[in-house]
């Protein structure tokens, strides 16, 4: 039934379980709407025939309200609406919570192309190659105007804004090649802003990594590289990894926790927030810290950013031992964020 309805409605292929779940909800809404419209049409046709004019028309009788009929109809309609809402809301939450261990890919939108960067420092323009069955998290920003990252086969669409970092994630479970489009008018060549999502099986993906000279960095390798980047870029001049307060916040226990900003709002220190903090450190200042951090925009490449984020993630539940005891910093708040 799912495939029959997909073909009948001329929808693109379903390359993920999320796409199939979303289509199931849409099919249920469409079929329910069609059934309701057919019932109303049939009832209207019945009344046209049953109460058609015959000779002199009598006076129209007064209509009487009866809750025995209208009550169940109202309750059934409300229950159906709430059921659709609950299913849709659960799908919305699932679409915005990437699982642990997702592979990070940094996406940059610009007129008129999509550029992809991996944590190992490799880059491509136009092709995003991922393994089938593995969660992939996209950390996206725009260099000029508003774009919208759209993969019809995944039923995935996320607006990409200049000056902000947003995330989206997916698990493509069917190997193949799928279109990546821009769903937000962004200029004269908007319709040509295309890319390709290439989903490979595990063996084909490993062969592609070897052939292209890439590495599927993860775990301790990426954490070690992140620590090396932090030392080389002098991040430890202001940040600590053992929980001690310093000029900047400690990285121990930072990832995934909520932070209170200077304007009173609260944010979660996820990959998108940490990336933006490196590029625009004064955009979301945490209460208790001074705006002293310089921007690393154009200094850190995507591979270094990914390694730093993974290193900070590794310090979520544990810190690193330090042989140096730092003096207290006036106004510092333990556990803050840049």
LINKA-V322808 format. One record per run of one state. SS is the DSSP state (alpha for helix, beta for strand, coil for the rest). FROM is the first residue (numbers start at 0). LEN is the number of residues. If there is no record, write none. Layout:
[[SS FROM LEN] [SS FROM LEN]]
//
This chain:
[[coil 0 1] [alpha 1 7] [coil 8 8] [alpha 16 34] [coil 50 16] [alpha 66 29] [coil 95 7] [beta 102 8] [coil 110 2] [beta 112 6] [coil 118 4] [beta 122 3] [coil 125 1] [beta 126 5] [coil 131 4] [beta 135 7] [coil 142 4] [beta 146 5] [alpha 151 3] [coil 154 1] [beta 155 5] [coil 160 1] [beta 161 1] [coil 162 3] [beta 165 5] [coil 170 5] [beta 175 7] [coil 182 7] [alpha 189 3] [coil 192 2] [beta 194 6] [coil 200 1] [alpha 201 11] [coil 212 6] [alpha 218 14] [coil 232 2] [alpha 234 3] [coil 237 20] [beta 257 4] [coil 261 4] [beta 265 3] [coil 268 2] [alpha 270 9] [coil 279 6] [beta 285 1] [coil 286 15] [alpha 301 13] [coil 314 24]]
//
